[in-house]
Amino acid sequence: MAWDFSTDPQWQERLDWIEHFCREQIEPLTLAFPVDFWSGARLPKKLEEIVDGLKQQVKERGLWGIFLDKEIGGPGFGQLKLALVNEILGRNMAAPSIFGCQAPDTGNMDILARYGTPEQKAKYLEPLFNQEIHSCFSMTEPQGGADTHGFRTHAVRDGDEWVINGEKWFSSFGKTADIIIVMCNNGMFIVEQGTPGLEFLLGSGIHAHIRYNDVRVPAGNLLGPEGGAQQVAQFRLGGGRIHHAMRTVAQVKMALDMMCERAISRESRGHLIFDYQSVQNDIADSYMQVEMLRLLVLQTAWKIDNSSGREVRTDIAACKVTAARVLRDVIYRAHHMHGALGTTDLLPLKDIWSSSPSMSMVDGPDEVHKVTIARNLVKNYQPHEGLFPREYLPAKRALARQKFQALIDSDEELREYTERVDRHAARRA
Ligand SMILES: Cc1cc2nc3c(=O)[nH]c(=O)nc-3n(C[C@H](O)[C@H](O)[C@H](O)COP(=O)(O)OP(=O)(O)OC[C@H]3O[C@@H](n4cnc5c(N)ncnc54)[C@H](O)[C@@H]3O)c2cc1C
């Protein structure tokens, strides 16, 4: 019977290497030079050389772009192994980029690999995979992002081109990306940076507000089927959501480590704060939540590896919502246990805490995913017949009694016993 929670020793060796590499090489670099390695921004030449050297080590270990399947150019390790790797990479913002699996490029590579034509793969997927270019996914519209059916951005065919008009915002890296994959209500399109008609309004940080004014793209830049934007977006966001959840496991594990260390180091009123029951409760509650999230994420990753994908949508939605909730709860407790220090940027907690509301919003608000979970679950049920639920005990008991009636009738002792039980039940009713 296959029911095994252990990591195979060879993969564990690779995880150990990744852990060591992140701790000894990536972390010191990001502490000494706190710049956005992952954003595609230009780095000083010396720093670029160091980062390239780190990426080379990852490639030599066969760990580059581990999210991609074999048939589309990646090593094809699958989601479960990726989840275990992301549990380590998620501790450091720069690590995914050094391993060639940074968002939003990963999701965009996923859809290029799945839906791209051979020309699109050669022109966009390969350079994205090699980090020669960077990308943006432009879906959310100012009038409402949770309801994709209300999107207005539209493309009209004009000879050998499509002409796109509309408005998008929260398009992360929209200004710096080399290509923007824009969701129109009649298809997904690839727009190269610099295409006339792209207008950047005042956005929020890296999240661009873009107006598409008669943006012309070649007919060959339609990604996926005409009219198939919803299908392509669902495929893309499914991967994105579970990858976010995997990286969240890393963050909450770090917060739990920090809480345990703090609890047995800090004293108050002559006691270690660990001696206070409320502190023990916080540690225990956090451990239970971290483990629940981790197992949910790993099991979902396993299901993705072992199923056709569609039936995993409920589990992916559950990972997305649970990750956001566990992140909020555990990071808050870790913050609190570190007192005033926890509220400052002298610890990594403040940054993670400030990103926690985003976790409930990126890739769609939690409410929408809970609706998905509930709707998918209810599909497996039928309404009960009559007034009472299927688990109504008097009806179940009567049925069970019928099953044993012949035995009861044939045995004096059993009949008396049954009558006694019935009298007792009648008195209690
Ligand atoms: C850090 C960050 C990065 C992002 N990056 C990108 C990106 O790269 N590309 C991109 O296209 N978008 C991006 N987004 C946008 C994100 O996908 C949207 O914010 C999200 O889909 C919600 O859309 P909205 O902000 O318009 O909220 P709305 O759709 O206005 O929803 C607001 C609130 O209304 C309620 N609500 C809405 N619908 C329902 C419902 N069906 N049931 C119950 N309650 C509901 C919920 O409380 C919800 O939180 C990013 C967002 C963040 C925060």
Ligand as a Chemical Component Dictionary entry (heavy atoms), coordinates in Angstrom:
data_LIG
# 
_chem_comp.id                   LIG 
_chem_comp.type                 NON-POLYMER 
_chem_comp.pdbx_formal_charge   0 
_chem_comp.three_letter_code    LIG 
# 
loop_
_chem_comp_atom.comp_id 
_chem_comp_atom.atom_id 
_chem_comp_atom.alt_atom_id 
_chem_comp_atom.type_symbol 
_chem_comp_atom.charge 
_chem_comp_atom.model_Cartn_x 
_chem_comp_atom.model_Cartn_y 
_chem_comp_atom.model_Cartn_z 
_chem_comp_atom.pdbx_ordinal 
LIG C1  C1  C 0 0.568   42.350 -4.990  1  
LIG C2  C2  C 0 -0.417  42.168 -6.112  2  
LIG C3  C3  C 0 0.056   41.797 -7.356  3  
LIG C4  C4  C 0 -0.840  41.641 -8.413  4  
LIG N1  N1  N 0 -0.335  41.309 -9.648  5  
LIG C5  C5  C 0 -1.173  41.231 -10.704 6  
LIG C6  C6  C 0 -0.667  40.982 -12.008 7  
LIG O1  O1  O 0 0.534   40.825 -12.215 8  
LIG N2  N2  N 0 -1.536  40.954 -13.039 9  
LIG C7  C7  C 0 -2.872  41.133 -12.864 10 
LIG O2  O2  O 0 -3.604  41.095 -13.837 11 
LIG N3  N3  N 0 -3.388  41.382 -11.629 12 
LIG C8  C8  C 0 -2.579  41.448 -10.548 13 
LIG N4  N4  N 0 -3.078  41.702 -9.286  14 
LIG C9  C9  C 0 -4.501  41.980 -9.137  15 
LIG C10 C10 C 0 -5.307  40.852 -8.504  16 
LIG O3  O3  O 0 -5.388  39.753 -9.357  17 
LIG C11 C11 C 0 -6.687  41.462 -8.181  18 
LIG O4  O4  O 0 -6.479  42.417 -7.158  19 
LIG C12 C12 C 0 -7.705  40.455 -7.741  20 
LIG O5  O5  O 0 -8.069  39.583 -8.796  21 
LIG C13 C13 C 0 -8.980  41.142 -7.206  22 
LIG O6  O6  O 0 -9.447  42.108 -8.099  23 
LIG P1  P1  P 0 -9.796  43.593 -7.551  24 
LIG O7  O7  O 0 -8.596  44.154 -6.903  25 
LIG O8  O8  O 0 -10.373 44.360 -8.670  26 
LIG O9  O9  O 0 -10.888 43.372 -6.438  27 
LIG P2  P2  P 0 -12.456 43.280 -6.631  28 
LIG O10 O10 O 0 -12.781 42.383 -7.767  29 
LIG O11 O11 O 0 -13.000 44.671 -6.673  30 
LIG O12 O12 O 0 -12.866 42.616 -5.279  31 
LIG C14 C14 C 0 -12.797 43.369 -4.059  32 
LIG C15 C15 C 0 -13.462 42.615 -2.948  33 
LIG O13 O13 O 0 -14.847 42.401 -3.233  34 
LIG C16 C16 C 0 -15.280 41.174 -2.681  35 
LIG N5  N5  N 0 -15.697 40.257 -3.767  36 
LIG C17 C17 C 0 -15.493 40.399 -5.090  37 
LIG N6  N6  N 0 -16.046 39.364 -5.764  38 
LIG C18 C18 C 0 -16.601 38.560 -4.848  39 
LIG C19 C19 C 0 -17.316 37.329 -4.915  40 
LIG N7  N7  N 0 -17.541 36.706 -6.077  41 
LIG N8  N8  N 0 -17.737 36.776 -3.750  42 
LIG C20 C20 C 0 -17.495 37.388 -2.560  43 
LIG N9  N9  N 0 -16.827 38.542 -2.443  44 
LIG C21 C21 C 0 -16.379 39.129 -3.562  45 
LIG C22 C22 C 0 -14.052 40.569 -1.965  46 
LIG O14 O14 O 0 -14.056 40.985 -0.614  47 
LIG C23 C23 C 0 -12.903 41.215 -2.724  48 
LIG O15 O15 O 0 -11.709 41.215 -1.978  49 
LIG C24 C24 C 0 -2.222  41.845 -8.210  50 
LIG C25 C25 C 0 -2.689  42.203 -6.942  51 
LIG C26 C26 C 0 -1.807  42.362 -5.901  52 
LIG C27 C27 C 0 -2.348  42.768 -4.563  53 
# 
loop_
_chem_comp_bond.comp_id 
_chem_comp_bond.atom_id_1 
_chem_comp_bond.atom_id_2 
_chem_comp_bond.value_order 
_chem_comp_bond.pdbx_ordinal 
LIG C1  C2  SING 1  
LIG C2  C3  SING 2  
LIG C2  C26 DOUB 3  
LIG C3  C4  DOUB 4  
LIG C4  N1  SING 5  
LIG C4  C24 SING 6  
LIG N1  C5  DOUB 7  
LIG C5  C6  SING 8  
LIG C5  C8  SING 9  
LIG C6  O1  DOUB 10 
LIG C6  N2  SING 11 
LIG N2  C7  SING 12 
LIG C7  O2  DOUB 13 
LIG C7  N3  SING 14 
LIG N3  C8  DOUB 15 
LIG C8  N4  SING 16 
LIG N4  C9  SING 17 
LIG N4  C24 SING 18 
LIG C9  C10 SING 19 
LIG C10 O3  SING 20 
LIG C10 C11 SING 21 
LIG C11 O4  SING 22 
LIG C11 C12 SING 23 
LIG C12 O5  SING 24 
LIG C12 C13 SING 25 
LIG C13 O6  SING 26 
LIG O6  P1  SING 27 
LIG P1  O7  DOUB 28 
LIG P1  O8  SING 29 
LIG P1  O9  SING 30 
LIG O9  P2  SING 31 
LIG P2  O10 DOUB 32 
LIG P2  O11 SING 33 
LIG P2  O12 SING 34 
LIG O12 C14 SING 35 
LIG C14 C15 SING 36 
LIG C15 O13 SING 37 
LIG C15 C23 SING 38 
LIG O13 C16 SING 39 
LIG C16 N5  SING 40 
LIG C16 C22 SING 41 
LIG N5  C17 SING 42 
LIG N5  C21 SING 43 
LIG C17 N6  DOUB 44 
LIG N6  C18 SING 45 
LIG C18 C19 SING 46 
LIG C18 C21 DOUB 47 
LIG C19 N7  SING 48 
LIG C19 N8  DOUB 49 
LIG N8  C20 SING 50 
LIG C20 N9  DOUB 51 
LIG N9  C21 SING 52 
LIG C22 O14 SING 53 
LIG C22 C23 SING 54 
LIG C23 O15 SING 55 
LIG C24 C25 DOUB 56 
LIG C25 C26 SING 57 
LIG C26 C27 SING 58 
# 
